């Protein structure tokens, strides 16, 4: 084995490791994007009061519109 073949073999090894590591990082990042992020307090309950208030207002508007159309 001459020096050129040895250098090519070592370069291919490092390039293969770098490419595989980059692929793994990218795949892990995509996997993390699909999962919901954890809150600092663990599984602390979310404050849904604002959301519930908005939904109640929408329901009331729909009910008023239905009564007007009848």
Secondary structure as the mmCIF struct_conf table of DSSP 4:
data_model
#
loop_
_struct_conf.conf_type_id
_struct_conf.id
_struct_conf.beg_label_comp_id
_struct_conf.beg_label_asym_id
_struct_conf.beg_label_seq_id
_struct_conf.end_label_comp_id
_struct_conf.end_label_asym_id
_struct_conf.end_label_seq_id
HELX_RH_AL_P HELX_RH_AL_P1 UNK A 3 UNK A 34
BEND BEND1 UNK A 35 UNK A 35
HELX_LH_PP_P HELX_LH_PP_P1 UNK A 36 UNK A 38
STRN STRN1 UNK A 39 UNK A 39
TURN_TY1_P TURN_TY1_P1 UNK A 40 UNK A 41
STRN STRN2 UNK A 42 UNK A 42
BEND BEND2 UNK A 43 UNK A 43
HELX_LH_PP_P HELX_LH_PP_P2 UNK A 44 UNK A 46
HELX_RH_AL_P HELX_RH_AL_P2 UNK A 49 UNK A 69
#
